[in-house]
Amino acid sequence: MNQESIWSARYRDAGDDYLFGTAPNRFLAHRAGLLQDGRTALSVADGEGRNSVWLAEQGLEVTAIEISAVAIEKAQRLARGRNVDVHCLQADMLAPGWPPASMHDAFDWVIGIFIQFVGPEWRERQFDAMKQLTRPGGRILLQGYTPKQLEYRTGGPSAVENLYTTELLREAFADWVIEELTEYEDDVDEGHGHRGRSALIGMVARKPGG
């Protein structure tokens, strides 16, 4: 079963509920003021729209990339219900030749919230795509789990190699300006998918230039 089928089945099984809720990720929401330093935002692997819709409510022009057609339909329903516009694109961000040249250097913010569905063999490709999407002087914001999350089992992948450490992210973004990088624990309540005490890491990094 391919990734589109896997994720569409998960979102379909949630029915009218939203697997990860409809509120934005807390690490993202707490940086609302910082997000005003920009006009455009892209949310990658956006799921059912909780983060992209919130970004649009902050006054940003928002594009959401998601592999699952079921998730996109639910995201568009959420956007309509909250009276905002989100441009949704169904795409596999790991596909050869993605992102297209027209999207290179296009966004002030590129947001990746719990996108740890890939292992080390694909992570560089994933991060490279996000870097290409970010304009010079723009920023990437990441939220993920650390290896300690395997003790909590309250969300995220079960493979330790998919999880982030401070050292991993510092190396991956060594050519960028890391403005914030923090490991911490918090109680997460994001639908049925993420709930309970969690071991988290958050990063904001700025692309050189601009």
C-alpha atoms as one frame of an Amber mdcrd trajectory, in Angstrom:
protein
   0.000   0.000   0.000   1.433   3.405  -0.974   1.611   6.470   1.273  -1.453
   8.094  -0.284  -3.556   4.997   0.430  -2.170   4.594   3.952  -2.892   8.164
   4.998  -6.234   8.397   3.220  -7.367   5.271   5.079  -6.370   6.825   8.407
  -8.187  10.080   7.684 -11.224   8.262   6.285 -11.453   6.036   9.352 -11.725
   9.175  11.516 -15.069   9.909   9.854 -16.287  13.439  10.466 -13.755  13.833
  13.280 -10.290  15.225  12.650  -7.542  12.726  13.480  -5.223  15.385  14.938
  -7.938  17.860  15.903  -8.696  21.265  14.403  -6.551  23.473  16.674  -3.073
  24.444  15.484   0.070  22.848  16.819   1.065  24.657  20.023   4.706  25.274
  19.061   3.488  26.928  15.855   0.716  28.928  17.530   3.066  30.328  20.182
   5.093  31.946  17.383   2.179  33.899  15.921   4.010  37.207  16.347   7.096
  35.958  14.546   4.976  34.739  11.640   3.966  38.320  10.905   7.487  38.744
   9.529   6.288  37.365   6.220   3.386  37.281   3.796   3.324  33.748   2.376
   3.409  30.347   4.081   3.525  26.745   2.948   2.490  23.869   5.201   3.991
  20.560   4.043   2.267  17.228   4.745  -0.528  19.408   6.082  -3.045  16.669
   6.838  -6.606  17.796   7.519  -5.806  21.497   7.604  -5.504  22.406  11.273
  -2.228  24.284  10.760  -2.808  25.750   7.296  -6.230  27.098   8.264  -4.791
  28.700  11.398  -1.979  30.259   9.339  -4.581  31.762   7.002  -6.398  33.182
  10.023  -3.175  35.052  10.874  -3.465  36.920   7.565  -0.922  34.887   5.583
  -1.367  33.666   2.014  -1.250  29.915   2.601  -0.527  26.913   0.415  -0.921
  23.397   1.814   0.803  20.348   0.351  -0.719  16.975   1.205  -0.545  13.519
  -0.373  -4.016  12.379   0.734  -7.084  13.453  -1.224  -9.263  12.579   1.771
  -7.252  14.915   4.013  -7.441  17.735   1.462 -11.229  17.431   1.274 -11.440
  17.704   5.067  -8.995  20.634   5.091 -11.087  22.522   2.555 -14.203  21.876
   4.632 -12.408  23.267   7.702 -11.268  26.354   5.777 -14.782  27.052   4.527
 -16.170  26.675   8.034 -13.692  29.232   9.354 -14.063  31.613   6.397 -10.484
  31.563   5.144  -8.800  30.580   1.893  -6.113  27.902   1.705  -4.647  26.802
  -1.619  -4.405  22.996  -1.363  -2.162  20.933  -3.628  -2.176  17.147  -3.704
   1.454  16.152  -4.151   4.139  13.798  -2.898   6.937  16.028  -1.614   9.403
  13.144  -2.032   8.608  12.590  -5.710  11.406  13.128  -8.267  11.477  16.689
  -9.554   9.389  18.100  -6.723   9.036  20.944  -5.956   8.568  22.408  -9.439
  10.808  25.319 -10.388   7.851  27.704 -10.127   7.730  27.071  -6.372  11.433
  27.535  -5.663  12.222  30.468  -3.336   8.494  31.225  -3.165   7.593  31.248
   0.535   8.446  33.386   3.540   7.590  30.483   5.843   7.745  26.733   5.255
   6.090  24.792   8.072   6.669  21.124   8.914   4.679  19.816  11.877   5.266
  16.162  12.823   6.478  15.152   9.360   8.623  12.274  10.673   7.080   9.627
   8.435  10.423   9.131   6.648  13.651   7.527   7.767  17.226   8.720   7.238
  17.266   7.533   3.625  14.562  10.094   2.709  15.051  12.799   5.328  17.701
  14.710   3.364  15.416  14.720   0.320  12.543  15.981   2.472  14.592  18.783
   4.019  16.108  19.738   0.655  12.627  20.167  -0.813  11.654  22.424   2.084
  14.826  24.465   1.653  14.117  24.936  -2.060  10.628  26.229  -1.266  11.916
  28.888   1.147  12.876  32.291  -0.203  16.256  33.796   0.746  15.735  35.352
   4.167  12.670  33.169   4.748  12.315  30.589   7.502  11.542  26.944   8.123
   9.651  26.033  11.285   9.788  22.386  12.402   8.098  20.562  15.251   8.858
  16.912  15.909   9.482  14.186  18.433  12.793  13.185  20.021  13.845   9.561
  20.662  12.523   9.765  24.235   9.044   9.804  22.690   9.349   6.021  22.302
   8.992   5.796  26.091   5.737   7.788  26.057   4.110   6.280  22.927   1.602
   9.114  22.734   2.021   9.750  19.012   4.587   9.751  16.253   6.544   6.989
  14.543   7.727   3.852  16.295  11.110   3.851  14.517  13.818   5.682  16.481
  15.700   6.557  13.292  12.770   8.751  12.185  13.008  10.981  15.256  14.932
  14.241  15.624  17.754  15.215  17.926  19.356  18.614  18.396  22.537  17.326
  16.770  20.656  15.948  13.765  18.907  19.250  13.050  22.038  21.331  13.628
  23.831  19.214  11.040  20.929  19.237   8.569  20.666  23.044   8.745  24.355
  23.843   9.239  24.277  26.246   6.286  21.259  28.136   7.689  20.923  30.505
  10.664  19.273  28.522  13.447  17.303  31.098  15.418  15.666  28.671  17.829
  16.264  24.993  18.608  14.804  23.539  21.757  14.075  20.102  23.194  11.349
  19.940  25.825   8.457  17.904  27.200   4.814  18.907  27.192   1.312  17.470
  27.474  -0.082  17.320  23.960  -3.789  17.191  23.111  -4.145  17.060  19.327
  -7.157  14.919  18.488  -6.876  11.157  18.820  -3.529  11.031  17.008  -1.355
  12.961  19.478  -2.400  12.886  23.106  -0.469  12.763  26.358   2.985  13.541
  27.705   5.395  13.938  24.799   9.106  14.468  24.139   9.316  17.300  21.632
  11.755  19.381  19.651  11.129  22.665  17.854  13.247  24.641  15.426  13.132
  27.932  13.545  15.877  28.385  10.957  16.451  31.247   8.476  17.722  30.797
   4.943  20.799  32.886   4.131  20.363  35.873   1.848  17.392  38.108   1.273
